[in-house]
Amino acid sequence: MAMKGAASSAIKAVASSGITRNLHASPGSKKIVGVFYKANEYASMNPNFVGCVEGALGIRDWLESQGHEYIVTDDKEGPDSELEKHIPDLHVLISTPFHPAYVTAERIKKAKNLQLLLTAGIGSDHIDLNAAAAAGLTVAEVTGSNVVSVAEDELMRILILVRNFLPGYHQANNGEWNVAAIAHRAYDLEGKTIGTVGAGRIGKLLLQRLKPFNCNLLYHDRLKMDPELEKQIGAKFEEDLDAMLPKCDVIVINTPLTDKTRGLFDKDRIAKCKKGVLIVNNARGAIMDTQAIADACTSGHVAGYGGDVWYPQPAPKDHPWRYMPNHAMTPHISGTTIDAQLRYAAGTKDMLERYFKGEEFPPQHYIVKEGKLASQYQ
Ligand SMILES: NC(=O)c1ccc[n+]([C@@H]2O[C@H](COP(=O)([O-])OP(=O)(O)OC[C@H]3O[C@@H](n4cnc5c(N)ncnc54)[C@H](O)[C@@H]3O)[C@@H](O)[C@H]2O)c1
């Protein structure tokens, strides 16, 4: 087994305790499967479009030149899918949140050779993390890779909702002209109270971007920022989420999807928000109770809801968020700009390289390591 130094002894110690299936590669050819969205006619339009099936993260030649087998597909659901076919003998699965390969406990049980689950992007909630930990698998993501991409998108969605932009856009397309239909609910962002639920990497970048708009900025998080950073960012800490919500004109969600945040915004919590609140959620769809959000948009308690994350993905044609009033929803796109793709492709390649050499990953990349979940997932 090709392992080195401290990493090697730590891994051996865990291996002998029986909770891991070898964190790092044994010598020889590996079977690596990547699940990405398919680009079809768009694949050849940009040489840097690496995040799709056709682009395959730009690592095919590199992997194959080292004798590894690399299979890439978008066919991820059900017992007859391409992914399912490779589950019994793959060593590494690379998936992305944009077209999530749902890695259930059942799939983990069948994947006898699996050692490493890499998320090309951020957010590994499509994997049953407890099952992965129990099976001794390593789960890692490219932390930080698309945080600017998401923060910029959130700022855009806030403005789209506050200014009531979309009805005007539709008028322009439909040959209409009705200023009143837009103006009666269009506002300035200046002077409004904006609260982020979660102020980690993306939340902080959003707050920094909002500062010049002269808003009242609040944040709720498990952790309070250090006072110097808090002062620089200009946001006030709210320890109690339910106390923050009624103050906010705009709420932005920036936590991961965990056991604690799943369904956090149910009917009761939405009722605690100010009437007419705007919500932007690029974090994960399942942090919301789907029907409760659709009902609140219909009643007007929520005046607008925007985001790019749904559950499940791809969202079915009858998903209620497609049909609710005043939404600014898109497919899952914010973290997969070309700039983001290049960064998460490079980060994935770096982790594969380290895995082949038996080296540790950057510590912030680990979501499951040696049978333990990262602290915010516990
Ligand atoms: N739409 C996209 O394309 C896209 C791209 C990247 C990330 N994301 C999502 O955004 C999430 C956040 O990303 P990040 O890079 O900012 O992560 P991060 O780990 O830097 O920040 C997450 C923050 O949430 C806080 N948190 C966690 N659980 C909490 C809880 N129960 N209550 C209060 N605060 C809690 C953490 O303390 C942390 O400060 C990701 O986990 C992912 O789900 C979406």
The ligand as an SDF file (V2000), in Angstrom:
LIG
                    3D

 44 48  0  0  0  0  0  0  0  0999 V2000
  -26.3690   27.1860   -5.4260 N   0  0  0  0  0  0  0  0  0  0  0  0
  -25.1050   26.8570   -5.5680 C   0  0  0  0  0  0  0  0  0  0  0  0
  -24.6020   26.7400   -6.6790 O   0  0  0  0  0  0  0  0  0  0  0  0
  -24.2550   26.6390   -4.3430 C   0  0  0  0  0  0  0  0  0  0  0  0
  -22.8600   26.6830   -4.4890 C   0  0  0  0  0  0  0  0  0  0  0  0
  -22.0760   26.5740   -3.3290 C   0  0  0  0  0  0  0  0  0  0  0  0
  -22.6640   26.3310   -2.1040 C   0  0  0  0  0  0  0  0  0  0  0  0
  -24.0240   26.2570   -2.0130 N   0  0  0  0  0  0  0  0  0  0  0  0
  -24.6670   25.9740   -0.7010 C   0  0  0  0  0  0  0  0  0  0  0  0
  -24.3040   26.9930    0.2210 O   0  0  0  0  0  0  0  0  0  0  0  0
  -23.9390   26.3790    1.4470 C   0  0  0  0  0  0  0  0  0  0  0  0
  -23.0100   27.2950    2.2190 C   0  0  0  0  0  0  0  0  0  0  0  0
  -21.7610   27.3800    1.5450 O   0  0  0  0  0  0  0  0  0  0  0  0
  -20.5010   28.1060    2.2290 P   0  0  0  0  0  0  0  0  0  0  0  0
  -19.3600   27.9070    1.3010 O   0  0  0  0  0  0  0  0  0  0  0  0
  -20.8590   29.4720    2.6600 O   0  0  0  0  0  0  0  0  0  0  0  0
  -20.3210   27.1630    3.5090 O   0  0  0  0  0  0  0  0  0  0  0  0
  -19.5880   27.5060    4.8680 P   0  0  0  0  0  0  0  0  0  0  0  0
  -19.3520   26.1970    5.5170 O   0  0  0  0  0  0  0  0  0  0  0  0
  -18.4350   28.4250    4.6300 O   0  0  0  0  0  0  0  0  0  0  0  0
  -20.6930   28.3240    5.7020 O   0  0  0  0  0  0  0  0  0  0  0  0
  -21.8340   27.7390    6.2520 C   0  0  0  0  0  0  0  0  0  0  0  0
  -22.2220   28.5620    7.4810 C   0  0  0  0  0  0  0  0  0  0  0  0
  -23.4580   28.0450    7.9770 O   0  0  0  0  0  0  0  0  0  0  0  0
  -23.3650   27.9790    9.3980 C   0  0  0  0  0  0  0  0  0  0  0  0
  -24.3080   26.9780    9.8800 N   0  0  0  0  0  0  0  0  0  0  0  0
  -24.2810   25.6460    9.6680 C   0  0  0  0  0  0  0  0  0  0  0  0
  -25.3280   25.0620   10.2870 N   0  0  0  0  0  0  0  0  0  0  0  0
  -26.0160   26.0450   10.8980 C   0  0  0  0  0  0  0  0  0  0  0  0
  -27.1910   26.0640   11.6890 C   0  0  0  0  0  0  0  0  0  0  0  0
  -27.8490   24.9310   11.9770 N   0  0  0  0  0  0  0  0  0  0  0  0
  -27.6320   27.2430   12.1570 N   0  0  0  0  0  0  0  0  0  0  0  0
  -26.9440   28.3980   11.8880 C   0  0  0  0  0  0  0  0  0  0  0  0
  -25.8250   28.4470   11.1390 N   0  0  0  0  0  0  0  0  0  0  0  0
  -25.3700   27.2820   10.6430 C   0  0  0  0  0  0  0  0  0  0  0  0
  -21.9180   27.6170    9.6680 C   0  0  0  0  0  0  0  0  0  0  0  0
  -21.5340   27.9210   10.9920 O   0  0  0  0  0  0  0  0  0  0  0  0
  -21.1950   28.4200    8.6090 C   0  0  0  0  0  0  0  0  0  0  0  0
  -20.8300   29.7090    9.0840 O   0  0  0  0  0  0  0  0  0  0  0  0
  -23.3220   25.0330    1.0210 C   0  0  0  0  0  0  0  0  0  0  0  0
  -23.3250   24.0910    2.0630 O   0  0  0  0  0  0  0  0  0  0  0  0
  -24.2080   24.6310   -0.1190 C   0  0  0  0  0  0  0  0  0  0  0  0
  -25.3380   23.9310    0.3610 O   0  0  0  0  0  0  0  0  0  0  0  0
  -24.8220   26.4040   -3.0960 C   0  0  0  0  0  0  0  0  0  0  0  0
  1  2  1  0
  2  3  2  0
  2  4  1  0
  4  5  1  0
  4 44  2  0
  5  6  2  0
  6  7  1  0
  7  8  2  0
  8  9  1  0
  8 44  1  0
  9 10  1  0
  9 42  1  0
 10 11  1  0
 11 12  1  0
 11 40  1  0
 12 13  1  0
 13 14  1  0
 14 15  2  0
 14 16  1  0
 14 17  1  0
 17 18  1  0
 18 19  2  0
 18 20  1  0
 18 21  1  0
 21 22  1  0
 22 23  1  0
 23 24  1  0
 23 38  1  0
 24 25  1  0
 25 26  1  0
 25 36  1  0
 26 27  1  0
 26 35  1  0
 27 28  2  0
 28 29  1  0
 29 30  1  0
 29 35  2  0
 30 31  1  0
 30 32  2  0
 32 33  1  0
 33 34  2  0
 34 35  1  0
 36 37  1  0
 36 38  1  0
 38 39  1  0
 40 41  1  0
 40 42  1  0
 42 43  1  0
M  CHG  2   8   1  16  -1
M  END
$$$$
